[in-house]
């Protein structure tokens, strides 16, 4: 088990980057590196917030209610 919560996904991304590099999947490497960078930023924010007794805000999405929207049925 990881010492710190959130390190598991980073370890997984490191392994996936290494595999993509071995296989020569350059596009995959670039995408995974971007994901790794974002994951590391989020982990740092979680750790900083934890030290201050707060929670980290990652901008969770909000969902608008579907009520009141008109959905037309298409008929053949």
N, C-alpha and C positions, 0 to 999 in steps of 0.2 A: 504494500500500500504506500502511496506517495506521502512524503512528509507534509507537503502543503496541498490543500485542495486546489485543483485546477492545473496541476503539473502533468497529469495523465495525458490530456490532449496534446500538450506540447511535446511530450516524449513520443507520442504516436505520430505527430507531424514530422518530427526529426527522422523517425524510421521511414516514413513514407517518402520524404525528400531524398534520403539515401538510396532507396529503391529506385526512385524515378531517375536519379543521376546514373545509377548502374545500368539502367535500361535505356538511357539516352532519350528520355521523354522530356525534352526541354520546356515545352509548354506546361506540362504538369509540374515541373520543378518551379517555374515562375509562379503559378497559382498557389502551390503549397507554401512557398516562401512568403507570399502575401498573407495567407491564412496564419502562418506562424507569427509573423510580425503583429498582426491584430490580436492573436491569442496572448502573446507576451505583454502587450499593452493592457489588455483586460486583466491579466493576472496581476500585473503591477498595481493597477487601480484597486483590485480586490484587496491586495496586501496592504496598501496604503490606507484604505478605508477601514480595514480591520484593526490597524494600529490605533486609529482614532475613534474606535467604537462606533463606526458608521457602516452603512451599506453602500455598495458601489452602484451607480446608476448607469446602465448600459443602453438606455433609450429603448426599452421594451416597446414593441409595436402596440398600437391601440387599434381596436376594430370598431368600425362604425356599424350601427344596427342596420340590418337589411330591410327592416320594416319601413313602409312608406315608399319603397322603390317600386316602380311599375316594371314588371317583367312580361314582355309580350311573347306569346307562344307562336312559333312558326308552324304554319300548316301547309302541307303539300298542295 
